[in-house]
Amino acid sequence: MLESHLLVNHEPDIMIRSGGQNLSDFLVWQSVYSELYFTDVNWKDVRKVDLLRAMRDYQKRKRRYGR
């Protein structure tokens, strides 16, 4: 029942958190098995190159799904 009321109904593969290195209750339920990527760039200042860096970092990771 809880999942039907969430903003994101599925588990995303990657969560990009801008502006620091803490989650501060940022989509905690949805991000359980997601890879986390932190950047110091604030979201309004994120450029295409910043998103490409996040994707390149994600491609290098070995997914463990909570293990």
MOUR-V957553 format. One record per pair of residues at least 4 apart in sequence whose C-alpha atoms are under 8 Angstrom apart, sorted by the first residue. I is the first residue (numbers start at 0). J is the second residue. Records with the same first field share a line. If there is no record, write none. Layout:
I->J, J
This chain:
0->4
1->5
2->8
3->8
4->8
7->29
8->29
9->29
10->29, 30, 31, 32, 33
11->29, 30, 32, 33
12->32, 33, 34
13->33, 34, 35, 36, 57
14->30, 33, 34, 35, 36
15->35, 36, 37, 38, 53
16->20, 21, 22, 35, 36, 37, 38
17->37, 38, 39, 40, 41, 42
18->37, 38, 39, 40, 41, 42
19->37, 38, 39, 40
20->37, 38, 39
22->27
26->30
27->31
29->33
30->34, 35
31->65
32->64, 65
33->64
34->57, 62
36->53
40->44, 45
41->45
45->49, 50
46->50
47->51
48->52
49->53
50->54
51->55
52->56
53->57
54->58
55->59
56->60
